[in-house]
């Protein structure tokens, strides 16, 4: 009788443990900015499906970031064209409540700036947004949602930003000039500009902050910048022109989107060589490695590819909106 009662008492605990084992991400969501649909998809990573869609006002947001508490998403409204191409020039950023999937507020930049990438500085509790037409990083207080300053990049088309983990340094990929601006985020000034190629795209920083990576858009190679010297340390040959990059949680591997080949190249950061490639559906642009180190997600047009980082295998892709690009993780 006592054994039967004990088993009944333990069963709920065992069931909860089993559920947690099956669902390690809990209620986490993957957010996808869909350029062509002017929406943000909310994806359940366990079910592998879209569970909600937010219209950000009938205009295009390319990228998305989420606050550390997982409650708020930031979607800059870029405009209807690609970087450096003629079209409309966005001047706002949509603020989305993650729980309700609703736009709850808008940040006004005051004039056309083509805001592109938001980056949340957890260390200093600031939000940075690349504002291309101002040739600057705009600084936003995420609590008041007020603009509190700018950091000049001294370069056109400062499209993407990589931030050091202590928030002290920023590195922008300046597409048309083919350069990287090195920023002192506290002093809010440009320290130096590093020539890369005739054109460059996307940027990321190693987990130890010692290397920055950006892809040459004219040759199949990846520039590796030494952050101690602010000079190019090495070039990594790629199977095709690279695009978005992301580090794995352990810092050992760099994932590189190869658009024309529909592949993700895996660079071994010990040897600075491509160790393997993985086929993905569609045209890969942005990559996000999940915080638990188990999976990586790759935006691929109308789908998001899923990579098992333990087995280096692709899984069933997840349907998203048209022009799926920017990715963010909320939990």
N, C-alpha and C positions, 0 to 999 in steps of 0.2 A: 504493500500500500504506500509506504514511504517512498519506495523507488519510483512508483508510478507518479506520485505527486512531484518528486524531484524532476522527473523527465518533463512533466508539463511546465514546470517553472523555467527549466533550461531551454525549452524549445523556442520561445520568443527570442532569447539571446542568440541562439544558434542561427535562427532565421535571419536576424539582423546582420550577423557576421557574414552569412552566405550572401546576402544582398550586397553588402559593402564589397565583398570579393568580386561579385559580378559587375558592380557599378562603382569602380574606384574614383570616378570623376564626380560622383554625387549629382547635384543639380547644376553642374557646370554647363555653359553654353559657348558654342563657337559662333562668333559674329562674322558675317561676310558682307563687305560693301560691294554692291552690284552696280557697276557703272551705267550700263545701258538701261536697266530697269529703274534707276534712281531710288533704290531701296537698300535696306539692310536685312539680311536673312539671319534668323536665330535658329541655330542647329543644335539638336540634342546629339552629342557625340556618342552616346551609348546606343540609342536607337538608330543612329545614322540617318537622320532625316530632318528636314526643315520643319520647325514647329510654329514659327511666326514670321511675319514679314512687316517691316516698317517702311512706309513711304516717307522719304525725307524732303518732300516738297516739290516733286516733279523736276528736280534738278540733280546734277550729278555730284555724288561724293565718291571719291576714289579710295579713300583710306578710312580706317576706324581705329580708335583706341578705347580702352575701358579703364575706369578708375580702379585702384587697388582693392577697394571693397566690393567690386563687381556690380555696383548699383547703377553706374552712369556710363553711357557711351558717348563719344565725341566724334562727330562726322563733319569734317570741313567740306564745304560745297565749292568744288573746284571750278566748275564750268563745263561746257559741252565739247571741249576739244582736248587733244593730247598736249603734252608739255611742249612749249615753243611754237605751237600751231595756232592759227587764227581761230577765234571763237569767243564765246562769252567769258567774262572774267568774274569769278565768284567773289563775294564779299562777306560771307556769313559762315557760321558753323552751327550745325544742328546738335542739340543736346537731347539724348534719348534716354528715357528711363528703362532700364533693362527688364525690370519685373513686369511692367505694363506694356512694353514695346511701343511706347508713344513718345513723340517729340514733345518735350515739355518746356523748352526754352531755346533761344537762338542767341549766339554771340555775334555782334555786329563789328566788323573790322573798320567800318567808317568809309571805306573806299575800295575799289576793286584790287584784290591782292592775289587771286588764285591760291587760296589756302589749300594745302595738300595733305601733309602728314602730321597727325597729332602724336606727341610722345609725352607720356606722363613720367615726371621725375619724382619717384617715390621718396628719395632721400630728402629733397628740398620742398616737396609738396607744391610743385609748379607744373603747369602744362605748357609745352612748347608746340608751336604750329609753324610749319614751313610756309612762308608767304612769299611766293616767287616774285611777284611784281614789285615788292618792296626790297628785294634782294636781302632778306632778313629772316630771322626767327622771331616770331611774335610770342611774347610771354603772357600767359593768361593765369590768373589766380583761380584755381578750380573750385574754390569755396564760394567766392563772390561772382565768378565768371566775368570778371572785369579784366581788360587788357592793362597790364602793369609795366610793360616795357618792350623793347626790341633789342635783338642782337644782330648787327650787320654781318652779312657774309661776304660782302664786297664783290659778289658774283651773281650773274643772272641765273635763273632757273634752278635755284636751290631747292631741289625736289624732295629729297629724303634726308633724314637725320638719324645718326647713331649716337647714343649718349653713353658716356662712361658710367659704370655702376655706382660711383659716388656722386654723379651729377656734376662733376667739375669741368669736364671737357665734352664738346660736341663736335661732330664731324658731318658735314653736309655733302651729298653728291650733287654737284652742279652740272646738269645734263649737257646743255649746249656748249659751255666753256670746256667741258671735259676735265673738271678740276674737283678737288676736295678742299673745303674751307675748314680749318681747325679753329674752334671757338673756345674762348674762356667764358664759361657760362656764368660765373660769379661776377667777373668784371664786365661782362657783356660786351666783348670785343673780339675781333678776329685776330688770331695770333699769327697765322700764316696761311698761304694757299698752295696746295700741292698739285702740280700738273700731272694728269693721268694719261689722257688720250684725247682724240678729237671729240669724243663724246663718251660719257659714262652714265651708268644707271645703278640705282639702288645702293645700299650700304649697310654694313653690319659690323659689330665689334666683338672680339673674342671675350670669353667669360672672364679672363684675367686682365682684360683691358690693354693687352700688349700689342694686339694687331687689329687693324681695320681692313675690311674687304670691300672692294667695289669692282664692278664688271666693266671692262672695255667694251664699247659698242661697235668697234670697228674690226676687232680681231677676237678670236676665241681664247681669251685669256682673262685672268682675274688678278687685279693688283692687290698685293699684300703690303699694307703700310705699317711701318714700325712706329708705334706711338711715342717711343722715347726720343726718336730723332725727327719724326714727321717727314720721313723719306720713304720711298718705295723700297721695301726689303726684298721682295721677290715677285715674280710673275708665275702664276699657276696655269699651265696649258689646260684648256677645256675642250671637250669634244665639239662644242658649238658656242655661239655667242651666249654669254651668261646674262642673267637678269637678277631676280630676287635671290637673297641668300639668308640662311638662318643657321645658328649654332645649335647643336644638340646639348642637352642638359649637362652631360659630363664634360663638355668642352673639347671632346676629341675630334668631332666631325663637323664639317661645314657642308650644308646642303645648298646646292646651286641649281636654280631653274634654268634649263636650256630650252628656250622657247621653240626654235625651229626644228628641234629633234624630238619634241614631246618627251623630254627626259628630265630627271633630277640627277645631277652628278653629286657624288659623295666624295668630298676632299678630306684626306687624312691630314690633320693639322700637325702631325709629327713629321711627316715627310713632305708636306705641301704638294701632294700629288693626288690625282683622282684615283680612288681605290675601286669604285664601282659606279655603275649607272643603273637607274630604275626607270622603266617606261611608265608614263602617266597619260591619262586621256586629255585630249585638247591641248591648249597652249598654256604651259605653266608660267605664272608670273610671280606671285608672292608665296612665301613659305612661312609657316608658324610651327615651331616645335612645342608640344604640350609640356606644361610645367613638370608633370610626373615622369617625363622622359620616355614614355611608352610609345607615343605616336607623333607623327608630324602631318600637317595638313597643307595641301598645295592648291591654290586657286587655279582653275583651269577652264576659263570661259564660262560655261554654264554648270560646271561641276566642281567639287572639291575632292581631290585625290587624297587618299589616306595611306600613310606609310607606317608599317609596323617597324619601329626602330630597333627592336631586339632581333627580329628575324630578317630584316631588310627585305620585306615583301610588301607589295601593294595590296590593299584590301578593296572591298566594294566602294566605289566612289559615291559621294553624297550629292544629290541634286541641289543646286542653289539657283540664284537668279542669273540673268544674262549679263555678261561682262563681269563676272565674279573676280574680285581683285583683292582689296585689302582684307586682312584677317585680324581678329582679336579674340582673346580668351577671357571669359567672365566666370568667376566662381565665388 
